[in-house]
Amino acid sequence: MPKIFIKDFNLESTLLCGQLFRVSRMDGWYYIATGDRVFRTRQSANYLEYEGANRTFITHYFALDEPYSDILAQINRDTHIGRAIGSYRGLRIVRQDPWECLISFLCSSAANIPKIRLNLEMLAQFFGKSIEMNGGAWHSFPRPGALNDFERILLAKTGFRAKYIKAANDSISEAFLLSLRKLPYFEAKRALTRIPGVGDKIADCVLLFSLGFTEAFPIDTWIKKILQSLYFKNQEVSNRRLQAFGLKYFGSYAGYAQQFLYMLARGPVTLS
């Protein structure tokens, strides 16, 4: 079984911090479906074992090549974030497929994590291809253009989100999403928010979790609550102001601070 020596990596915190959804756990392994592949991985001591992917993919996907000590040094600005880092040190921001990430967070609108996971699995079953690994069955995630049946999108229990998923399918290409990496952060965010159903939070999630914009600072209910509690003395503060605070205060790795604070507020998500 291939393995990688790792330092400052926490597999569980990385997978269970709400940044990706097609994850399951069986017999001590985490199985991750992404794009057209399924791979499994587990952490033991200072090693990460894996199957179904190569070393280059694993290193890239889990951002094991990032200057992690420098990232923590930049964002560790006070006792609050220091406490979060102490509890969840090793959390990484994965490099997801941008298209799957976009659809995932379109499904996240007014939904909890089990609902998002259900939507994505049903979309993959209806529109993707079957993948088998170690006797288990998964499905690839449909590419742009493949989510072409509105009624079947509705059957995936997506509700009002179905129209946005279909609109993205009909108008967004992988080339467009990848081209955003070449833009400054605010220009890339502006381009994403022109997509129907994509507001500031969804745009920031896509930028942070799939396009390499580590300064993106998504604001959801959990982040809003903990920022107002820790940094604004429980005052009601607008999402725009909170987002601006996060970017200015934590800098170019604000997205890492956001994830640590999210975990401090919510704790790991459950896979049941």
ZATORLO-849599 format. One record per residue (C-alpha): residue in one letter; y, x negated, z. Coordinates in steps of 0.25 Angstrom, whole numbers. Example, Ala and Ser with C-alpha at 12.3 -4.5 7.8 and 13.67 -1.06 7.14 Angstrom:
<nodes>
rest = A | py = -18 | px = -49 | pz = 31;
rest = S | py = -4 | px = -55 | pz = 29;
</nodes>
This chain:
<nodes>
rest = M | py = 0 | px = 0 | pz = 0;
rest = P | py = 13 | px = -6 | pz = -4;
rest = K | py = 24 | px = -8 | pz = 7;
rest = I | py = 38 | px = -13 | pz = 8;
rest = F | py = 43 | px = -21 | pz = 20;
rest = I | py = 55 | px = -13 | pz = 25;
rest = K | py = 67 | px = -15 | pz = 35;
rest = D | py = 76 | px = -5 | pz = 40;
rest = F | py = 69 | px = 7 | pz = 34;
rest = N | py = 65 | px = 20 | pz = 40;
rest = L | py = 56 | px = 28 | pz = 31;
rest = E | py = 56 | px = 41 | pz = 39;
rest = S | py = 71 | px = 41 | pz = 41;
rest = T | py = 73 | px = 39 | pz = 26;
rest = L | py = 64 | px = 50 | pz = 22;
rest = L | py = 67 | px = 60 | pz = 32;
rest = C | py = 83 | px = 59 | pz = 32;
rest = G | py = 85 | px = 71 | pz = 22;
rest = Q | py = 88 | px = 62 | pz = 10;
rest = L | py = 75 | px = 66 | pz = 2;
rest = F | py = 65 | px = 77 | pz = 3;
rest = R | py = 52 | px = 76 | pz = -5;
rest = V | py = 45 | px = 68 | pz = 7;
rest = S | py = 32 | px = 71 | pz = 14;
rest = R | py = 24 | px = 64 | pz = 24;
rest = M | py = 9 | px = 63 | pz = 25;
rest = D | py = 0 | px = 53 | pz = 32;
rest = G | py = 11 | px = 44 | pz = 36;
rest = W | py = 17 | px = 43 | pz = 23;
rest = Y | py = 30 | px = 48 | pz = 17;
rest = Y | py = 28 | px = 54 | pz = 3;
rest = I | py = 41 | px = 54 | pz = -5;
rest = A | py = 42 | px = 62 | pz = -19;
rest = T | py = 53 | px = 57 | pz = -27;
rest = G | py = 56 | px = 59 | pz = -42;
rest = D | py = 42 | px = 58 | pz = -49;
rest = R | py = 35 | px = 50 | pz = -38;
rest = V | py = 29 | px = 51 | pz = -24;
rest = F | py = 27 | px = 40 | pz = -15;
rest = R | py = 23 | px = 38 | pz = -1;
rest = T | py = 28 | px = 28 | pz = 10;
rest = R | py = 27 | px = 25 | pz = 24;
rest = Q | py = 34 | px = 15 | pz = 34;
rest = S | py = 26 | px = 6 | pz = 43;
rest = A | py = 33 | px = -4 | pz = 51;
rest = N | py = 42 | px = -13 | pz = 41;
rest = Y | py = 35 | px = -8 | pz = 29;
rest = L | py = 36 | px = 4 | pz = 19;
rest = E | py = 23 | px = 7 | pz = 12;
rest = Y | py = 23 | px = 16 | pz = 0;
rest = E | py = 15 | px = 21 | pz = -12;
rest = G | py = 19 | px = 28 | pz = -25;
rest = A | py = 31 | px = 19 | pz = -27;
rest = N | py = 34 | px = 5 | pz = -29;
rest = R | py = 42 | px = -5 | pz = -21;
rest = T | py = 54 | px = -4 | pz = -29;
rest = F | py = 55 | px = 11 | pz = -28;
rest = I | py = 52 | px = 11 | pz = -13;
rest = T | py = 63 | px = 1 | pz = -11;
rest = H | py = 73 | px = 8 | pz = -20;
rest = Y | py = 70 | px = 22 | pz = -15;
rest = F | py = 71 | px = 19 | pz = 0;
rest = A | py = 83 | px = 10 | pz = -2;
rest = L | py = 76 | px = -2 | pz = 4;
rest = D | py = 85 | px = -11 | pz = -4;
rest = E | py = 98 | px = -7 | pz = 3;
rest = P | py = 105 | px = -16 | pz = 13;
rest = Y | py = 101 | px = -7 | pz = 25;
rest = S | py = 107 | px = -16 | pz = 36;
rest = D | py = 120 | px = -16 | pz = 29;
rest = I | py = 120 | px = -1 | pz = 27;
rest = L | py = 118 | px = 1 | pz = 42;
rest = A | py = 128 | px = -9 | pz = 46;
rest = Q | py = 139 | px = -1 | pz = 37;
rest = I | py = 136 | px = 13 | pz = 42;
rest = N | py = 133 | px = 10 | pz = 57;
rest = R | py = 147 | px = 13 | pz = 61;
rest = D | py = 145 | px = 20 | pz = 74;
rest = T | py = 136 | px = 24 | pz = 85;
rest = H | py = 132 | px = 37 | pz = 78;
rest = I | py = 127 | px = 31 | pz = 65;
rest = G | py = 121 | px = 19 | pz = 73;
rest = R | py = 113 | px = 29 | pz = 81;
rest = A | py = 108 | px = 36 | pz = 68;
rest = I | py = 105 | px = 22 | pz = 62;
rest = G | py = 97 | px = 18 | pz = 74;
rest = S | py = 89 | px = 31 | pz = 73;
rest = Y | py = 86 | px = 30 | pz = 59;
rest = R | py = 88 | px = 16 | pz = 54;
rest = G | py = 80 | px = 13 | pz = 41;
rest = L | py = 84 | px = 26 | pz = 35;
rest = R | py = 87 | px = 24 | pz = 20;
rest = I | py = 93 | px = 32 | pz = 9;
rest = V | py = 83 | px = 34 | pz = -2;
rest = R | py = 86 | px = 33 | pz = -17;
rest = Q | py = 81 | px = 46 | pz = -22;
rest = D | py = 80 | px = 51 | pz = -36;
rest = P | py = 94 | px = 57 | pz = -39;
rest = W | py = 89 | px = 69 | pz = -46;
rest = E | py = 79 | px = 73 | pz = -35;
rest = C | py = 90 | px = 70 | pz = -25;
rest = L | py = 100 | px = 79 | pz = -31;
rest = I | py = 90 | px = 91 | pz = -32;
rest = S | py = 85 | px = 88 | pz = -18;
rest = F | py = 99 | px = 90 | pz = -12;
rest = L | py = 102 | px = 102 | pz = -21;
rest = C | py = 90 | px = 108 | pz = -14;
rest = S | py = 96 | px = 104 | pz = -1;
rest = S | py = 108 | px = 114 | pz = -2;
rest = A | py = 107 | px = 123 | pz = 10;
rest = A | py = 93 | px = 119 | pz = 13;
rest = N | py = 85 | px = 111 | pz = 23;
rest = I | py = 76 | px = 99 | pz = 21;
rest = P | py = 62 | px = 107 | pz = 20;
rest = K | py = 69 | px = 117 | pz = 10;
rest = I | py = 74 | px = 105 | pz = 1;
rest = R | py = 60 | px = 99 | pz = 2;
rest = L | py = 54 | px = 112 | pz = -2;
rest = N | py = 63 | px = 114 | pz = -14;
rest = L | py = 61 | px = 100 | pz = -19;
rest = E | py = 46 | px = 101 | pz = -18;
rest = M | py = 45 | px = 114 | pz = -25;
rest = L | py = 55 | px = 109 | pz = -36;
rest = A | py = 46 | px = 97 | pz = -38;
rest = Q | py = 33 | px = 105 | pz = -39;
rest = F | py = 39 | px = 115 | pz = -49;
rest = F | py = 46 | px = 105 | pz = -58;
rest = G | py = 40 | px = 91 | pz = -55;
rest = K | py = 26 | px = 84 | pz = -58;
rest = S | py = 15 | px = 83 | pz = -48;
rest = I | py = 13 | px = 69 | pz = -41;
rest = E | py = 1 | px = 66 | pz = -33;
rest = M | py = 0 | px = 55 | pz = -22;
rest = N | py = -11 | px = 52 | pz = -12;
rest = G | py = -17 | px = 66 | pz = -15;
rest = G | py = -3 | px = 73 | pz = -12;
rest = A | py = 5 | px = 81 | pz = -23;
rest = W | py = 20 | px = 79 | pz = -25;
rest = H | py = 29 | px = 82 | pz = -37;
rest = S | py = 39 | px = 74 | pz = -45;
rest = F | py = 53 | px = 79 | pz = -44;
rest = P | py = 58 | px = 86 | pz = -57;
rest = R | py = 68 | px = 78 | pz = -65;
rest = P | py = 81 | px = 83 | pz = -70;
rest = G | py = 79 | px = 94 | pz = -80;
rest = A | py = 65 | px = 98 | pz = -75;
rest = L | py = 71 | px = 108 | pz = -64;
rest = N | py = 73 | px = 117 | pz = -76;
rest = D | py = 67 | px = 131 | pz = -71;
rest = F | py = 77 | px = 138 | pz = -62;
rest = E | py = 67 | px = 148 | pz = -57;
rest = R | py = 57 | px = 137 | pz = -53;
rest = I | py = 68 | px = 130 | pz = -46;
rest = L | py = 71 | px = 143 | pz = -38;
rest = L | py = 56 | px = 144 | pz = -35;
rest = A | py = 57 | px = 130 | pz = -28;
rest = K | py = 65 | px = 138 | pz = -17;
rest = T | py = 78 | px = 131 | pz = -21;
rest = G | py = 86 | px = 144 | pz = -20;
rest = F | py = 101 | px = 143 | pz = -24;
rest = R | py = 99 | px = 128 | pz = -26;
rest = A | py = 90 | px = 131 | pz = -38;
rest = K | py = 103 | px = 133 | pz = -47;
rest = Y | py = 108 | px = 119 | pz = -43;
rest = I | py = 95 | px = 113 | pz = -46;
rest = K | py = 94 | px = 119 | pz = -59;
rest = A | py = 108 | px = 115 | pz = -63;
rest = A | py = 106 | px = 101 | pz = -59;
rest = N | py = 93 | px = 100 | pz = -67;
rest = D | py = 100 | px = 105 | pz = -79;
rest = S | py = 112 | px = 96 | pz = -78;
rest = I | py = 109 | px = 83 | pz = -70;
rest = S | py = 102 | px = 71 | pz = -76;
rest = E | py = 96 | px = 59 | pz = -69;
rest = A | py = 105 | px = 51 | pz = -77;
rest = F | py = 117 | px = 58 | pz = -71;
rest = L | py = 113 | px = 56 | pz = -57;
rest = L | py = 110 | px = 42 | pz = -59;
rest = S | py = 123 | px = 39 | pz = -66;
rest = L | py = 130 | px = 44 | pz = -53;
rest = R | py = 126 | px = 30 | pz = -46;
rest = K | py = 136 | px = 24 | pz = -55;
rest = L | py = 148 | px = 32 | pz = -50;
rest = P | py = 156 | px = 30 | pz = -37;
rest = Y | py = 151 | px = 39 | pz = -26;
rest = F | py = 162 | px = 50 | pz = -27;
rest = E | py = 160 | px = 51 | pz = -42;
rest = A | py = 145 | px = 52 | pz = -41;
rest = K | py = 147 | px = 63 | pz = -30;
rest = R | py = 157 | px = 71 | pz = -39;
rest = A | py = 147 | px = 71 | pz = -50;
rest = L | py = 136 | px = 76 | pz = -42;
rest = T | py = 144 | px = 87 | pz = -36;
rest = R | py = 146 | px = 93 | pz = -50;
rest = I | py = 132 | px = 97 | pz = -50;
rest = P | py = 130 | px = 111 | pz = -46;
rest = G | py = 126 | px = 112 | pz = -31;
rest = V | py = 129 | px = 98 | pz = -28;
rest = G | py = 140 | px = 97 | pz = -17;
rest = D | py = 144 | px = 85 | pz = -9;
rest = K | py = 132 | px = 84 | pz = 0;
rest = I | py = 122 | px = 85 | pz = -11;
rest = A | py = 129 | px = 75 | pz = -19;
rest = D | py = 130 | px = 65 | pz = -8;
rest = C | py = 115 | px = 67 | pz = -5;
rest = V | py = 112 | px = 64 | pz = -20;
rest = L | py = 121 | px = 52 | pz = -20;
rest = L | py = 116 | px = 46 | pz = -7;
rest = F | py = 101 | px = 49 | pz = -8;
rest = S | py = 99 | px = 46 | pz = -23;
rest = L | py = 111 | px = 39 | pz = -30;
rest = G | py = 114 | px = 27 | pz = -20;
rest = F | py = 127 | px = 32 | pz = -15;
rest = T | py = 125 | px = 28 | pz = -1;
rest = E | py = 140 | px = 32 | pz = 3;
rest = A | py = 136 | px = 46 | pz = 1;
rest = F | py = 137 | px = 54 | pz = 14;
rest = P | py = 131 | px = 68 | pz = 12;
rest = I | py = 136 | px = 79 | pz = 22;
rest = D | py = 126 | px = 89 | pz = 26;
rest = T | py = 125 | px = 98 | pz = 39;
rest = W | py = 118 | px = 87 | pz = 47;
rest = I | py = 128 | px = 76 | pz = 43;
rest = K | py = 140 | px = 85 | pz = 45;
rest = K | py = 135 | px = 89 | pz = 59;
rest = I | py = 133 | px = 74 | pz = 64;
rest = L | py = 145 | px = 69 | pz = 58;
rest = Q | py = 154 | px = 79 | pz = 64;
rest = S | py = 147 | px = 77 | pz = 77;
rest = L | py = 147 | px = 62 | pz = 78;
rest = Y | py = 160 | px = 58 | pz = 70;
rest = F | py = 169 | px = 70 | pz = 70;
rest = K | py = 167 | px = 76 | pz = 85;
rest = N | py = 161 | px = 88 | pz = 80;
rest = Q | py = 173 | px = 92 | pz = 71;
rest = E | py = 170 | px = 101 | pz = 59;
rest = V | py = 172 | px = 91 | pz = 47;
rest = S | py = 171 | px = 94 | pz = 32;
rest = N | py = 159 | px = 88 | pz = 24;
rest = R | py = 169 | px = 81 | pz = 15;
rest = R | py = 175 | px = 74 | pz = 27;
rest = L | py = 162 | px = 71 | pz = 33;
rest = Q | py = 157 | px = 65 | pz = 20;
rest = A | py = 170 | px = 57 | pz = 19;
rest = F | py = 168 | px = 52 | pz = 33;
rest = G | py = 154 | px = 47 | pz = 30;
rest = L | py = 158 | px = 39 | pz = 18;
rest = K | py = 170 | px = 33 | pz = 24;
rest = Y | py = 164 | px = 30 | pz = 38;
rest = F | py = 150 | px = 25 | pz = 33;
rest = G | py = 154 | px = 19 | pz = 20;
rest = S | py = 145 | px = 16 | pz = 8;
rest = Y | py = 132 | px = 19 | pz = 16;
rest = A | py = 137 | px = 32 | pz = 22;
rest = G | py = 125 | px = 39 | pz = 16;
rest = Y | py = 116 | px = 31 | pz = 26;
rest = A | py = 125 | px = 35 | pz = 37;
rest = Q | py = 123 | px = 49 | pz = 33;
rest = Q | py = 108 | px = 48 | pz = 33;
rest = F | py = 108 | px = 42 | pz = 47;
rest = L | py = 117 | px = 52 | pz = 53;
rest = Y | py = 109 | px = 63 | pz = 46;
rest = M | py = 97 | px = 58 | pz = 53;
rest = L | py = 104 | px = 57 | pz = 66;
rest = A | py = 108 | px = 72 | pz = 65;
rest = R | py = 96 | px = 78 | pz = 59;
rest = G | py = 84 | px = 68 | pz = 61;
rest = P | py = 73 | px = 66 | pz = 51;
rest = V | py = 69 | px = 78 | pz = 42;
rest = T | py = 55 | px = 84 | pz = 43;
rest = L | py = 45 | px = 84 | pz = 32;
rest = S | py = 38 | px = 96 | pz = 37;
</nodes>
